[in-house]
Amino acid sequence: MSLIRLLVLFLIGVLILAGCGRPNRAPIAGDTAADAGVPPDLALSSSSEAESADNTLLLRELEAAVEKWESHAITRYSLRVRHSQPTWNVQIIDVTVEDNVVVESKQDCFPQRNCILKKIEPQDFTVEALFEVARRVANLGDGPVEITFTETYGYPNAIAYEDGFWNLEAFKPLEPAP
């Protein structure tokens, strides 16, 4: 088994053990964040019928989650996402979003002592962008994939595959701007 696969499986295990994939966990007040970083060339189609059948259930769950998210009509929110790709330190991205536009963002990384901030586009870390990442990852068809959605609002809670992970640590709906 390749070193990258072992690392991804380890990270997925850590996320599961830490309870980060629990859809009912309470949001952390005052936090913000989101996602991005899936290379744009990721295929949106499965490479075999078996993979297509496996992805069908996940894609149905994804569409149900999108519908749930849209039913809440949340136009202003903040969130925090931990994101990493191969050779990256974990990037911690906080965003505040109004009408699907990032109006405020902050980025940090872990471990802080030796971390290197990677260039990210804050707009890639909205809930809508996370849904697109989930859609692309669900259609990869190779290697282990884990995608979970929150019960309350439906947004992606965790996305993990061989070359990256996104873990939504906090989400907070905000009152509409005056």
Phi and psi restraints in degrees (value plus and minus 20) as a CYANA .aco file:
   2 SER   PHI     -88.8   -48.8
   2 SER   PSI     136.4   176.4
   3 LEU   PHI     -80.1   -40.1
   3 LEU   PSI     -59.3   -19.3
   4 ILE   PHI     -84.2   -44.2
   4 ILE   PSI     -64.1   -24.1
   5 ARG   PHI     -81.3   -41.3
   5 ARG   PSI     -62.7   -22.7
   6 LEU   PHI     -81.2   -41.2
   6 LEU   PSI     -61.7   -21.7
   7 LEU   PHI     -83.9   -43.9
   7 LEU   PSI     -64.6   -24.6
   8 VAL   PHI     -83.2   -43.2
   8 VAL   PSI     -65.8   -25.8
   9 LEU   PHI     -81.3   -41.3
   9 LEU   PSI     -58.7   -18.7
  10 PHE   PHI     -82.4   -42.4
  10 PHE   PSI     -67.5   -27.5
  11 LEU   PHI     -81.9   -41.9
  11 LEU   PSI     -61.3   -21.3
  12 ILE   PHI     -82.5   -42.5
  12 ILE   PSI     -62.9   -22.9
  13 GLY   PHI     -81.2   -41.2
  13 GLY   PSI     -62.1   -22.1
  14 VAL   PHI     -82.8   -42.8
  14 VAL   PSI     -63.6   -23.6
  15 LEU   PHI     -81.2   -41.2
  15 LEU   PSI     -62.5   -22.5
  16 ILE   PHI     -86.5   -46.5
  16 ILE   PSI     -67.3   -27.3
  17 LEU   PHI     -83.2   -43.2
  17 LEU   PSI     -53.5   -13.5
  18 ALA   PHI     -98.0   -58.0
  18 ALA   PSI     -27.9    12.1
  19 GLY   PHI      58.8    98.8
  19 GLY   PSI      -5.9    34.1
  20 CYS   PHI     -88.3   -48.3
  20 CYS   PSI     -40.2    -0.2
  21 GLY   PHI    -110.6   -70.6
  21 GLY   PSI     -16.9    23.1
  22 ARG   PHI     -90.2   -50.2
  22 ARG   PSI     101.2   141.2
  23 PRO   PHI     -92.2   -52.2
  23 PRO   PSI     -35.7     4.3
  24 ASN   PHI    -122.8   -82.8
  24 ASN   PSI      -9.8    30.2
  25 ARG   PHI     -88.4   -48.4
  25 ARG   PSI     128.4   168.4
  26 ALA   PHI     -95.1   -55.1
  26 ALA   PSI     120.8   160.8
  27 PRO   PHI     -87.7   -47.7
  27 PRO   PSI     135.2   175.2
  28 ILE   PHI    -113.4   -73.4
  28 ILE   PSI      99.5   139.5
  29 ALA   PHI     -79.1   -39.1
  29 ALA   PSI     116.3   156.3
  30 GLY   PHI      63.6   103.6
  30 GLY   PSI     -24.8    15.2
  31 ASP   PHI    -106.4   -66.4
  31 ASP   PSI     140.9   180.9
  32 THR   PHI    -161.3  -121.3
  32 THR   PSI     143.0   183.0
  33 ALA   PHI     142.5   182.5
  33 ALA   PSI     159.9   199.9
  34 ALA   PHI    -192.4  -152.4
  34 ALA   PSI    -164.8  -124.8
  35 ASP   PHI    -164.3  -124.3
  35 ASP   PSI     151.8   191.8
  36 ALA   PHI     147.8   187.8
  36 ALA   PSI    -187.4  -147.4
  37 GLY   PHI      75.8   115.8
  37 GLY   PSI     -21.8    18.2
  38 VAL   PHI     -94.8   -54.8
  38 VAL   PSI     105.1   145.1
  39 PRO   PHI     -74.9   -34.9
  39 PRO   PSI     118.7   158.7
  40 PRO   PHI     -85.3   -45.3
  40 PRO   PSI     -36.3     3.7
  41 ASP   PHI    -107.6   -67.6
  41 ASP   PSI     -11.6    28.4
  42 LEU   PHI     -84.2   -44.2
  42 LEU   PSI     114.1   154.1
  43 ALA   PHI     -88.4   -48.4
  43 ALA   PSI     123.2   163.2
  44 LEU   PHI    -123.4   -83.4
  44 LEU   PSI      -3.5    36.5
  45 SER   PHI    -153.0  -113.0
  45 SER   PSI     129.4   169.4
  46 SER   PHI     -97.7   -57.7
  46 SER   PSI     134.9   174.9
  47 SER   PHI    -114.1   -74.1
  47 SER   PSI     -25.1    14.9
  48 SER   PHI    -171.8  -131.8
  48 SER   PSI     143.4   183.4
  49 GLU   PHI     -84.6   -44.6
  49 GLU   PSI     -58.6   -18.6
  50 ALA   PHI     -82.8   -42.8
  50 ALA   PSI     -64.6   -24.6
  51 GLU   PHI     -84.6   -44.6
  51 GLU   PSI     -57.5   -17.5
  52 SER   PHI     -82.5   -42.5
  52 SER   PSI     -61.9   -21.9
  53 ALA   PHI     -84.8   -44.8
  53 ALA   PSI     -61.3   -21.3
  54 ASP   PHI     -84.8   -44.8
  54 ASP   PSI     -58.3   -18.3
  55 ASN   PHI     -94.4   -54.4
  55 ASN   PSI     -43.7    -3.7
  56 THR   PHI     -77.9   -37.9
  56 THR   PSI     -66.1   -26.1
  57 LEU   PHI     -83.6   -43.6
  57 LEU   PSI     -65.3   -25.3
  58 LEU   PHI     -83.3   -43.3
  58 LEU   PSI     -60.5   -20.5
  59 LEU   PHI     -87.3   -47.3
  59 LEU   PSI     -54.4   -14.4
  60 ARG   PHI     -85.1   -45.1
  60 ARG   PSI     -63.4   -23.4
  61 GLU   PHI     -80.6   -40.6
  61 GLU   PSI     -60.7   -20.7
  62 LEU   PHI     -81.3   -41.3
  62 LEU   PSI     -67.6   -27.6
  63 GLU   PHI     -84.8   -44.8
  63 GLU   PSI     -57.3   -17.3
  64 ALA   PHI     -84.6   -44.6
  64 ALA   PSI     -58.4   -18.4
  65 ALA   PHI     -86.0   -46.0
  65 ALA   PSI     -60.6   -20.6
  66 VAL   PHI     -81.3   -41.3
  66 VAL   PSI     -65.5   -25.5
  67 GLU   PHI     -80.7   -40.7
  67 GLU   PSI     -62.8   -22.8
  68 LYS   PHI     -81.6   -41.6
  68 LYS   PSI     -66.4   -26.4
  69 TRP   PHI     -77.5   -37.5
  69 TRP   PSI     -70.2   -30.2
  70 GLU   PHI     -83.5   -43.5
  70 GLU   PSI     -51.9   -11.9
  71 SER   PHI     -85.4   -45.4
  71 SER   PSI     -44.1    -4.1
  72 HIS   PHI    -101.0   -61.0
  72 HIS   PSI     -37.7     2.3
  73 ALA   PHI      29.0    69.0
  73 ALA   PSI      25.1    65.1
  74 ILE   PHI    -100.4   -60.4
  74 ILE   PSI     100.5   140.5
  75 THR   PHI    -127.0   -87.0
  75 THR   PSI     -31.9     8.1
  76 ARG   PHI    -160.0  -120.0
  76 ARG   PSI     105.4   145.4
  77 TYR   PHI    -178.9  -138.9
  77 TYR   PSI     146.2   186.2
  78 SER   PHI    -148.1  -108.1
  78 SER   PSI     131.6   171.6
  79 LEU   PHI    -175.0  -135.0
  79 LEU   PSI     142.2   182.2
  80 ARG   PHI    -148.4  -108.4
  80 ARG   PSI     112.2   152.2
  81 VAL   PHI    -148.0  -108.0
  81 VAL   PSI     116.9   156.9
  82 ARG   PHI    -117.9   -77.9
  82 ARG   PSI     107.2   147.2
  83 HIS   PHI    -155.9  -115.9
  83 HIS   PSI     121.5   161.5
  84 SER   PHI    -169.4  -129.4
  84 SER   PSI     131.4   171.4
  85 GLN   PHI    -152.2  -112.2
  85 GLN   PSI     148.4   188.4
  86 PRO   PHI     -74.0   -34.0
  86 PRO   PSI     118.9   158.9
  87 THR   PHI      49.9    89.9
  87 THR   PSI     -14.6    25.4
  88 TRP   PHI    -117.6   -77.6
  88 TRP   PSI     125.7   165.7
  89 ASN   PHI     -93.7   -53.7
  89 ASN   PSI     136.4   176.4
  90 VAL   PHI     -81.9   -41.9
  90 VAL   PSI     106.3   146.3
  91 GLN   PHI    -118.1   -78.1
  91 GLN   PSI     114.3   154.3
  92 ILE   PHI    -133.2   -93.2
  92 ILE   PSI      95.9   135.9
  93 ILE   PHI    -137.9   -97.9
  93 ILE   PSI     107.1   147.1
  94 ASP   PHI    -133.0   -93.0
  94 ASP   PSI     111.8   151.8
  95 VAL   PHI    -156.4  -116.4
  95 VAL   PSI     131.4   171.4
  96 THR   PHI    -136.5   -96.5
  96 THR   PSI     110.5   150.5
  97 VAL   PHI    -141.1  -101.1
  97 VAL   PSI     115.1   155.1
  98 GLU   PHI    -149.4  -109.4
  98 GLU   PSI     103.8   143.8
  99 ASP   PHI      30.4    70.4
  99 ASP   PSI      25.4    65.4
 100 ASN   PHI      43.9    83.9
 100 ASN   PSI       1.7    41.7
 101 VAL   PHI    -142.4  -102.4
 101 VAL   PSI     110.2   150.2
 102 VAL   PHI     -91.6   -51.6
 102 VAL   PSI     101.8   141.8
 103 VAL   PHI    -126.2   -86.2
 103 VAL   PSI     -33.7     6.3
 104 GLU   PHI    -174.7  -134.7
 104 GLU   PSI     120.2   160.2
 105 SER   PHI    -169.9  -129.9
 105 SER   PSI     136.6   176.6
 106 LYS   PHI    -167.6  -127.6
 106 LYS   PSI     123.0   163.0
 107 GLN   PHI    -152.7  -112.7
 107 GLN   PSI     120.8   160.8
 108 ASP   PHI    -161.9  -121.9
 108 ASP   PSI     157.4   197.4
 109 CYS   PHI    -165.7  -125.7
 109 CYS   PSI     150.3   190.3
 110 PHE   PHI    -154.9  -114.9
 110 PHE   PSI     120.2   160.2
 111 PRO   PHI     -94.1   -54.1
 111 PRO   PSI     118.2   158.2
 112 GLN   PHI     -80.3   -40.3
 112 GLN   PSI     -53.9   -13.9
 113 ARG   PHI     -79.9   -39.9
 113 ARG   PSI     -62.0   -22.0
 114 ASN   PHI    -142.3  -102.3
 114 ASN   PSI      -5.3    34.7
 115 CYS   PHI     -98.7   -58.7
 115 CYS   PSI     136.5   176.5
 116 ILE   PHI    -141.3  -101.3
 116 ILE   PSI     100.1   140.1
 117 LEU   PHI     -90.0   -50.0
 117 LEU   PSI     113.1   153.1
 118 LYS   PHI    -118.8   -78.8
 118 LYS   PSI     130.6   170.6
 119 LYS   PHI     -91.5   -51.5
 119 LYS   PSI     100.8   140.8
 120 ILE   PHI    -149.2  -109.2
 120 ILE   PSI     138.7   178.7
 121 GLU   PHI    -123.5   -83.5
 121 GLU   PSI      91.7   131.7
 122 PRO   PHI     -72.8   -32.8
 122 PRO   PSI     -53.3   -13.3
 123 GLN   PHI     -83.0   -43.0
 123 GLN   PSI     -39.7     0.3
 124 ASP   PHI     -96.7   -56.7
 124 ASP   PSI     -18.4    21.6
 125 PHE   PHI    -138.8   -98.8
 125 PHE   PSI      11.3    51.3
 126 THR   PHI    -109.3   -69.3
 126 THR   PSI     145.4   185.4
 127 VAL   PHI     -79.0   -39.0
 127 VAL   PSI     -61.5   -21.5
 128 GLU   PHI     -81.1   -41.1
 128 GLU   PSI     -60.2   -20.2
 129 ALA   PHI     -86.6   -46.6
 129 ALA   PSI     -57.6   -17.6
 130 LEU   PHI     -83.6   -43.6
 130 LEU   PSI     -58.3   -18.3
 131 PHE   PHI     -81.4   -41.4
 131 PHE   PSI     -59.5   -19.5
 132 GLU   PHI     -86.1   -46.1
 132 GLU   PSI     -61.1   -21.1
 133 VAL   PHI     -80.2   -40.2
 133 VAL   PSI     -65.9   -25.9
 134 ALA   PHI     -79.6   -39.6
 134 ALA   PSI     -62.0   -22.0
 135 ARG   PHI     -82.0   -42.0
 135 ARG   PSI     -64.8   -24.8
 136 ARG   PHI     -86.4   -46.4
 136 ARG   PSI     -64.8   -24.8
 137 VAL   PHI     -85.0   -45.0
 137 VAL   PSI     -60.3   -20.3
 138 ALA   PHI     -80.9   -40.9
 138 ALA   PSI     -48.7    -8.7
 139 ASN   PHI    -113.6   -73.6
 139 ASN   PSI     -17.4    22.6
 140 LEU   PHI     -84.1   -44.1
 140 LEU   PSI     -67.0   -27.0
 141 GLY   PHI      59.5    99.5
 141 GLY   PSI     -23.9    16.1
 142 ASP   PHI    -147.5  -107.5
 142 ASP   PSI     116.0   156.0
 143 GLY   PHI      60.4   100.4
 143 GLY   PSI     151.6   191.6
 144 PRO   PHI     -91.2   -51.2
 144 PRO   PSI     118.1   158.1
 145 VAL   PHI    -150.8  -110.8
 145 VAL   PSI     114.8   154.8
 146 GLU   PHI    -153.1  -113.1
 146 GLU   PSI     104.8   144.8
 147 ILE   PHI    -155.7  -115.7
 147 ILE   PSI     106.9   146.9
 148 THR   PHI    -145.4  -105.4
 148 THR   PSI     135.2   175.2
 149 PHE   PHI    -147.4  -107.4
 149 PHE   PSI     130.5   170.5
 150 THR   PHI     -96.8   -56.8
 150 THR   PSI     125.6   165.6
 151 GLU   PHI     -89.0   -49.0
 151 GLU   PSI     -61.6   -21.6
 152 THR   PHI     -89.8   -49.8
 152 THR   PSI     -73.5   -33.5
 153 TYR   PHI    -128.3   -88.3
 153 TYR   PSI     -40.2    -0.2
 154 GLY   PHI      71.1   111.1
 154 GLY   PSI     -31.0     9.0
 155 TYR   PHI     -85.4   -45.4
 155 TYR   PSI     136.8   176.8
 156 PRO   PHI     -84.2   -44.2
 156 PRO   PSI     108.2   148.2
 157 ASN   PHI    -113.6   -73.6
 157 ASN   PSI     -56.8   -16.8
 158 ALA   PHI    -172.0  -132.0
 158 ALA   PSI     118.7   158.7
 159 ILE   PHI    -154.7  -114.7
 159 ILE   PSI     105.4   145.4
 160 ALA   PHI    -164.8  -124.8
 160 ALA   PSI     117.4   157.4
 161 TYR   PHI    -171.5  -131.5
 161 TYR   PSI    -197.9  -157.9
 162 GLU   PHI     -74.3   -34.3
 162 GLU   PSI     -55.4   -15.4
 163 ASP   PHI    -127.5   -87.5
 163 ASP   PSI      -4.5    35.5
 164 GLY   PHI     151.5   191.5
 164 GLY   PSI     146.8   186.8
 165 PHE   PHI    -167.0  -127.0
 165 PHE   PSI     132.5   172.5
 166 TRP   PHI    -151.6  -111.6
 166 TRP   PSI     105.4   145.4
 167 ASN   PHI    -146.3  -106.3
 167 ASN   PSI      93.1   133.1
 168 LEU   PHI     -98.3   -58.3
 168 LEU   PSI      90.8   130.8
 169 GLU   PHI    -108.4   -68.4
 169 GLU   PSI     -49.3    -9.3
 170 ALA   PHI    -173.3  -133.3
 170 ALA   PSI     125.2   165.2
 171 PHE   PHI    -164.8  -124.8
 171 PHE   PSI     117.2   157.2
 172 LYS   PHI    -164.9  -124.9
 172 LYS   PSI      95.1   135.1
 173 PRO   PHI     -86.6   -46.6
 173 PRO   PSI     121.5   161.5
 174 LEU   PHI    -135.8   -95.8
 174 LEU   PSI     134.1   174.1
 175 GLU   PHI     -84.7   -44.7
 175 GLU   PSI     126.0   166.0
 176 PRO   PHI     -77.0   -37.0
 176 PRO   PSI     125.2   165.2
 177 ALA   PHI     -82.9   -42.9
 177 ALA   PSI     123.0   163.0
